[in-house]
Amino acid sequence: MTTTLKEQLLQLTVAVETAMTSADYSAYRRYVEPRASFFEPRSRGTLLQVIITTIIVIVIVIVIVIIIIIIIIIIIIIIIIIIILLNNKGPTGL
């Protein structure tokens, strides 16, 4: 391996590390294969699946938010129905 190639690899490694530590996702994507899996020293032996894990977490959060919104809408509809039923009892003392 020539010195130039070693320097290039070092520069790329530093660039990837900088992108990771600064949470610069667009820079990170330029250097890392989206389907990459690897063991990182900081992960303490846990296999990291870079993009897939992130996407799964985002999808789960979105699904949970949608479910909460649906539950809130159902509760509002039930409250509206109860109010309508209570107001439409009709005359009681005739």
Contacts in CASP RR format, 6 or more apart in sequence:
PFRMAT RR
TARGET T0000
AUTHOR 0000-0000-0000
METHOD contacts of the structure
MODEL  1
MTTTLKEQLLQLTVAVETAMTSADYSAYRRYVEPRASFFEPRSRGTLLQV
IITTIIVIVIVIVIVIIIIIIIIIIIIIIIIIIILLNNKGPTGL
12 31 0 8 1.000
15 27 0 8 1.000
15 31 0 8 1.000
16 28 0 8 1.000
16 31 0 8 1.000
16 32 0 8 1.000
18 24 0 8 1.000
18 27 0 8 1.000
19 25 0 8 1.000
19 27 0 8 1.000
19 28 0 8 1.000
19 30 0 8 1.000
19 31 0 8 1.000
20 28 0 8 1.000
32 50 0 8 1.000
34 50 0 8 1.000
34 51 0 8 1.000
35 49 0 8 1.000
35 51 0 8 1.000
35 52 0 8 1.000
36 49 0 8 1.000
36 50 0 8 1.000
36 51 0 8 1.000
37 47 0 8 1.000
37 48 0 8 1.000
37 49 0 8 1.000
37 50 0 8 1.000
38 47 0 8 1.000
38 48 0 8 1.000
38 50 0 8 1.000
39 45 0 8 1.000
39 46 0 8 1.000
39 47 0 8 1.000
39 48 0 8 1.000
40 48 0 8 1.000
END
